[in-house]
């Protein structure tokens, strides 16, 4: 879509969405949100929510406008926000209060708050103060961006993304060892790590591969606010894990969680969200554990990297019999990734 095909509202909202992406992977359990303030076609300020407990996007955009010397121009301006502004006190004051105080005349937001306790409340608060409110601009794009967080609010458990790298014959290991994916695909996987709050593997993966599960080579720069994701090990026998493995001995060992004998994934995922604020969980486990997540209906998104080899390796992507039921896959995009092909979409 060219810039001639979209309105000024859409242009500024897409700018706010671009700004929001700077907080991707750092805000949980809060949502990543972006805001831009505009008057007479001039960008006055912009900001994004960086970390829970710190100022929200609207307040950072206002502060940025003041820093740029535009404080006097805030009165009568329009603010574009990717999510309905907060209207209640939490760890930070409500953004509606800051918007009203600085004299912003119009609020345009994309997505509504999924929490029914707050949904639509900002409209009433702002309208009562004489601020014009419009919603739904670029709603589809912002809803998709906020999907993991919305899912966590509505279900009380993380959004689960399964990442699989396999050969054309459905193998996840090579016959004689070595990396299966090319460097560009590895970078895509590390980008997903950056966007996630936790990465999960099974005990067998730890014993066989001794992974580090840290973010090292993503496509984009690692934000200063990003801490290494939780590394989660699911195992039947914690005592069988090598005491010298990286996950238990490296500099990020305090970010490793070990869980033993987990059978009911739904309840366990709910505890991850409640106790650790994990909004997006990335699976990098082997085929048996991946099958368990699929069988219990606990995979929301699928990212598959296919490398152009017939490996004949010992480990299948999904070993065993057929899944108990067919799962619908809605592809969102596919692309060449170095010598590999990347496919990503939603599982219904």
N, C-alpha and C positions, 0 to 999 in steps of 0.2 A: 504494500500500500504506500503510495507516495504522499508527501505532505500536502499536495493539492487535493487529495481525496478525503482528508479529515478536517474536523473543525478545530478552532483554537482551543476549545475545551479539551478535546482529545489530545492535542499536542501537549498541553500543559500537564494533563493527567499522565500521559506516557512519560513525561519528564519526571513526575513524582514517582512513578513506578521504577524508573531507572535509578533514582536516588534511593528508593527503598531497598533495592538489591544490595546496596552497600552494607546493610545490616543482616543480610541472609546468613544464617548459621550462628549468630551471636546473641539473639534476643530472647531465646526460650526461657521461661514458658510464655513470654509475651510474643506478639506478632511482629514481623518486620514491616515497618510502615514508612512511607515517604511523604513529604509535603513540600510544596512550592508556593510562594506568595507572589502575586502578579498585580500590577496596576498599569493601565494604559499600554499594555503590551510589553512592559518592562519587568524583568525578573528582579524582585526586591531581595528575596532570600529563599533558601531551601535547607532542608534538614531531614535526617532519618533517625529512627529509634535505633540505638546502638546496643543497649544492654538493659535487662530488667533492673528496675530501681533507679534508672537514670532518665533524664528528660525525654519526653516523647517527641515524635517528629514535628508536631506543630510548634511546640515551644522552642525546639532547636532552629526551626525555620525563622521564627520571630527573632530569636537571638542573632541569627545570621544576617537578617535584614538590618538590624541595629548596628551590627559590626561593620556592615557595608556602608553605613551612613544614611540609611533610608528610614529611620525611625519616624520622621514626620510624614512619610508617605504611606505608612501602614493604615492610617485612617482612610477608609473608603476602598481598600484593596480587596482582592479576592484570594482566598487560599484554596489550593487543590490538595486533597488528601486521599490516599489510596484506601483508607478505612474510616468509617464513621468515627469522629472524634470522641474520646472518652469524656464522660460527663459526671463521674463520681470520684471521690477521693480513694486512693489506694496507696501505693508506695510513693506516688507522685500526685500533685494536685491535678484536678480535671483540666483538660486542654480547652474545653469550652470556656472556662473562666479566663484563660490567657487570651483567647481569641476576642472575647467581648471587651476585655480591658484595654487592648491596644487599638480598638476601633475598626477592626476588619469588618467590611460590610457584607461580604458574601462568602459562604462556605460551599465548596463543591466536593463531594466525596464519591468514591466508586462503590465500595462494598459496605454492606450493613453489618453491624456487630452480630455475630451468631448467638451471643448470650442473650436469651430472652429477657433477662433482668435489666439489660441496658439498651436493647435494640429499640431504636427510634427516639430514645430519651434525649439525645443531643439535638435533634430537630426541634423538640419542644423548648428546650432551654435556650437555644440560640434564637429561635423565632420570637420568643417572649422578650428577648433583649433587642429586637429589631434587626437581627442579622438574617439576610436571605439565605436559604438553604436549598441546594439541589443535590440529588443523589443519582447513582446509576451510570455515571459517565465512565466508559471503559470498564464496566462492571465485570464482563466475562474474563478479561485479561487479569484483573486484580483478584477476582475470585480464584482463578487458577493458581496465581502466585501464592495466595493465602491458604490454599487447600490443606496442607498439613496441619496448620494451626487451627483452622475451622474444624477439621476432623477431631483434633484433640479436645476441643471445647465440647463438641457434641457427643463424643463417645467416652471421654475420660481415659483415652489410651493413645499411644503414639501412632503416627502415620508410618507404615512400614514399607520401605523400598528394598526390593530384592535386586542385588546386582550380581549378574552371572557372566562369566567369560567362558566361552566354549568354542570348540572346533566345529567344522561342518558335520562331523559324525557324532556330535553331542557329547564330546568328552571335555572334562574340565582340567585334565592333566595330560602332559605329553609322555610318550613312551619312555623317553630317556631324560626326562626332567627339563628344566628351563622354563622361562616365561612363555606363556601362551599368547598374550596380547602384545601389540606393538606399543611404542612409547606414547603415541597420541592417545591410545585407549587407556593406558595407565593414568595419564593426565586427567581424562574424563572421570575415572574412578576416584581419583584424589579430589576432584572438584565436588563430587557427591559426598565424599567424607567431610569436606569443608562445610557443606550445607547441612550436615546432619549433626545431631546431638550425641549420638552413640552409634557404635559399630559392633555387630554381633558375629561371633564365630562359635563353632562347636569345639568340644574338647579334642576331637580327632584332628581338626585343622591345626590346633595348637601343637599337638604332639608330632604331626607330620611336617608342617611348614614353618613353625615358629615365627608367625607374623608379628610385625610391629604395630600395624593398624593406626599409624600416625599420618598426619597430612604433610606431604613432602613436596609434591609437584603438581598442584592444581593449575587449571587454565588461567585463573585470575590470582591476583596478589592475596595473600592471607591477611585479613584485617587484623589490626592491632588488638582489637577486643576479642578475637577468637582464641579460645583455649582448646587444647586437644580434646576430641570427643571422648566420652566414656568408652572404654573397651570392655565388652561384655562377653564372658565365656559361659556357655551353657554346656553342662557335662553331666554324665551319669555318675562319675566318680572323680571328685575333686582331688583326691589323693594321687590319682594317676597322672596329673599334670606335671610336666617336668619343672622342678624347682628352679632351674636356670633359664626357663623360657623368657623371652623379651617382655612379654606382657606383665610378668611378675617381678622383673628385676631392673627394667630400664628407668630412665628419669621420669617417666610418666606412670610408674607403677601404681601411684595413688589414684589414678584414673581407671584402674582395672577393677571390674566387679565380676565375681564368680558366683554362679547359681547352680545348684545341684538338684537333680531330680524334679525338674519342672515339667508337669504333664498338661496342665490347663493353661494354655498360652494367653487366653483372653484376660483372665484374672491377673496373671503375672505381668502382662503389659500394662494393665491399669495401675499396678503398684509402681512400675517404672515411671509412669507419668506423675503419679501422686508424690512419690518420694524423691525423685531426681529431676523433675521438670523436663523430661525427655519428650519432645514434640515430634521429632523425626528420627526413626531408627533405621539404620542401614544394615541389611543382611549381606555378609560376605562369607557365609557358611557353606559347607559341603552339601551334596545332594540329599542325603538322608534327613538332615535338619530342615533344609529348604522344603522338602516334601511335607514334613510335619506342619510347617507354617501354612502351606497351601491347603492341606487337608482340613485344617482347623479354620480356614477362611481368614487368616490374619495377615495376608499380603495385600497391600493397596496399590502398589506401583511396581513396575517391572522394567529393569534396565538390563538389556542383554547385549553383550559384545561378541560378535561372531568373527572368528579368525579363519582365513581361507586355507585351512589345513584339514586333512583327514588323519587325525593323530593316532587313532587306535590305542589311546592311553587306557590305563586301568580304571579310571573313575568316571562314571556317567554323570550327566547333569542332574537327572532325576532317576536314580536307580529303582528297581522294583517294578511292580505291576502298574497298571494304569491308575490315574487318580480316580477317586470315588465318584467324582462328578466333573463335568466340563466347566471350565472357567472362561468367561468372556474377556477378551483382551481388546482394549480400544487404543490403537496406536496413536500417539500424539506427534511423533516425528521419528524419522530415521535419517541417518547421514553416514557418509564415508568418514572413517576415522583412521587416517594413515592407511595401512593395508587392510584394516578391519572394517566391519559395518556395525554401527550402533543403532539399536532399536529401543525406544522408550515409550511407555504408555501406561494406562490404568487397567487394573484388574477389577472386574465387577463381580 
